[in-house]
């Protein structure tokens, strides 16, 4: 019993740390965007780091693309089929929160290359098609951090927390580096991920309670 409680405490602590790190990151990006201005903060982070970085972030940003959910779904069916409601609700909620905010709450929010007049000052990567509308929040960031938080819930590996956090952060930064989003959009995507996963945990808990055989 002591061992089981210790394991449960470890997983709870790891997920709590992941939530705190994600929210602190979101608060940092959003706060600095308001303090110094979202355009100036964008230029501070959207710097040319060289051709290798161009190739890296052009590839890495795909880890936040919606298609990555297919791979995650396959892994869930192999290793955590009982937690499928957690996955499904996270996918649905993160998508719903992102798209409703983009298209109905802030439908006219422009992306960097459409919002900033001084286009030559923006670092762009050849071959990357630049969007112009529906900037807030970043869907790629929401996907990356949702998967990161799910991994912290389900994986027994201690490295998942630091490595997963860095990987998710790189996806978020890639959106700024590729001139697809402002930092405030990336922060918004992190908040979406936290909300989606937290609500999904409640859904999973209720699913587990209903699935338990009734005692007579």
C-alpha positions in Angstrom: 0.0 0.0 0.0 2.8 2.4 0.9 4.5 1.7 -2.5 1.3 2.4 -4.4 0.7 5.6 -2.6 4.3 6.7 -3.3 3.9 5.9 -7.0 0.6 7.8 -7.1 2.2 10.8 -5.3 5.1 10.8 -7.8 2.8 11.0 -10.8 0.7 13.6 -9.2 3.8 15.7 -8.3 5.2 15.4 -11.8 2.0 16.5 -13.5 1.6 19.4 -11.0 5.2 20.6 -11.9 4.3 20.3 -15.6 1.2 22.4 -15.1 3.1 25.0 -13.1 5.9 25.2 -15.7 3.4 25.6 -18.5 1.4 28.3 -16.7 4.5 30.2 -15.7 5.7 30.1 -19.3 2.3 31.4 -20.5 2.3 34.2 -17.9 5.8 35.2 -18.9 5.0 35.4 -22.6 1.7 37.2 -22.1 2.9 39.6 -19.5 6.1 40.7 -21.4 3.9 41.1 -24.5 1.8 43.7 -22.7 4.8 45.3 -20.9 7.0 46.0 -23.9 4.5 45.5 -26.7 3.7 42.3 -28.7 5.5 43.6 -31.8 8.7 44.5 -29.9 8.7 41.2 -28.1 8.2 39.4 -31.4 11.2 41.1 -32.9 13.2 40.2 -29.8 12.6 36.5 -30.4 12.2 36.4 -34.2 15.9 36.5 -34.9 17.9 34.8 -37.7 19.8 32.0 -36.0 21.2 30.6 -39.3 20.3 28.1 -42.0 20.6 25.1 -39.6 18.0 26.7 -37.3 15.8 27.4 -40.3 15.8 23.8 -41.3 15.4 22.6 -37.7 12.4 24.8 -36.8 10.8 24.2 -40.1 10.8 20.5 -39.3 10.2 20.8 -35.5 7.1 22.9 -35.8 5.3 19.8 -37.4 5.3 18.2 -34.0 2.5 20.6 -33.1 0.5 19.9 -36.3 -2.9 18.3 -35.9 -1.7 15.1 -37.7 0.5 14.3 -34.7 -2.6 13.3 -32.8 -2.8 10.2 -35.1 0.5 8.9 -33.7 -0.6 9.7 -30.2 -3.9 7.9 -30.7 -2.1 4.8 -31.9 0.2 4.8 -28.8 -2.8 5.2 -26.6 -4.4 2.1 -28.1 -1.3 0.1 -27.6 -0.3 1.2 -24.1 -3.2 3.0 -22.4 -6.5 2.0 -24.0 -8.3 2.5 -20.7 -7.4 6.1 -20.8 -8.8 6.8 -24.2 -11.5 9.1 -22.9 -8.7 11.3 -21.6 -7.1 11.5 -25.0 -10.3 12.0 -26.9 -11.6 14.8 -24.7 -8.2 16.5 -24.7 -8.1 16.4 -28.5 -11.6 17.7 -28.8 -11.4 20.4 -26.1 -8.0 21.7 -27.2 -9.2 22.0 -30.8 -12.6 23.5 -29.7 -11.0 26.1 -27.4 -8.4 27.0 -30.1 -10.8 27.3 -33.0 -13.6 29.1 -31.1 -11.1 31.7 -29.8 -9.5 32.1 -33.2 -12.6 32.4 -35.3 -15.3 33.8 -33.0 -13.7 35.6 -30.0 -10.6 37.2 -31.8 -11.4 36.6 -35.5 -9.6 39.6 -36.8 -6.3 39.1 -35.0 -3.5 39.4 -37.6 -0.4 37.3 -37.8 3.0 39.0 -37.7 3.6 39.4 -41.4 0.1 41.0 -41.8 0.2 43.1 -38.6 3.7 44.5 -38.9 4.4 47.1 -41.7 8.2 46.7 -41.7 8.2 43.3 -43.4 12.0 43.3 -44.3 12.7 43.3 -40.5 10.9 40.0 -40.0 12.9 36.8 -40.2 11.1 34.3 -42.4 12.1 30.9 -43.6 11.9 30.0 -47.3 9.4 27.4 -48.1 7.1 28.2 -45.2 3.7 29.4 -46.2 2.8 32.4 -44.0 -0.7 32.7 -42.7 -2.2 36.1 -42.1 -5.3 35.7 -39.9 -6.5 33.9 -36.8 -3.3 34.5 -34.8 -4.5 34.0 -31.2 -4.0 31.4 -29.8 -1.4 29.2 -31.4 -2.9 25.8 -32.2 0.5 24.2 -32.7 1.5 25.3 -29.2 -1.8 24.0 -27.7 -1.2 20.6 -29.3 2.4 20.3 -28.2 1.7 21.2 -24.6 -1.4 19.1 -24.5 0.7 16.1 -25.5 3.4 17.0 -23.1 0.9 17.2 -20.2 -0.7 13.9 -21.2 2.8 12.3 -21.2 3.5 13.6 -17.7 0.2 12.0 -16.5 0.8 8.6 -18.1 4.5 7.9 -18.5 6.6 6.4 -15.7 9.8 7.8 -17.1 11.3 10.6 -15.0 12.9 12.2 -18.1 9.5 12.9 -19.6 9.1 16.1 -17.6 12.3 18.0 -18.6 12.6 16.6 -22.1 8.9 16.9 -22.9 8.9 20.5 -21.6 11.8 21.5 -23.8 10.3 19.7 -26.8 7.0 21.5 -26.3 8.7 24.8 -25.8 10.7 24.4 -29.0 7.4 23.9 -30.9 6.0 27.1 -29.4 9.2 29.0 -30.2 9.2 27.6 -33.7 5.9 29.5 -34.3 7.7 32.8 -33.5 10.9 31.9 -35.4 8.9 31.0 -38.5 6.9 34.3 -38.2 3.6 32.5 -37.8 2.7 33.8 -34.4 3.4 36.5 -31.8 4.7 35.4 -28.4 1.3 36.2 -26.8 -0.3 33.7 -29.2 2.1 31.0 -28.0 1.3 31.8 -24.3 -2.4 31.5 -25.2 -1.8 28.1 -26.7 -0.2 27.0 -23.4 -3.3 28.1 -21.5 -5.5 26.2 -23.8 -3.5 23.0 -23.2 -3.8 23.4 -19.5 -7.5 23.9 -19.6 -8.1 21.1 -22.0 -6.1 18.5 -20.1 -7.4 19.5 -16.7 -11.0 19.2 -17.8 -10.3 16.0 -19.6 -8.9 14.5 -16.3 -12.2 15.2 -14.7 -14.0 13.4 -17.6 -11.6 10.4 -17.3 -12.2 10.2 -13.6 -16.0 10.1 -14.0 -15.6 7.5 -16.8 -13.5 5.3 -14.5 -16.1 5.7 -11.7 -18.9 4.6 -14.0 -16.8 1.7 -15.3 -16.1 0.3 -11.9 -18.3 -2.8 -11.1 -21.0 -1.9 -8.5 -20.6 -3.6 -5.2 -23.5 -5.6 -3.9 
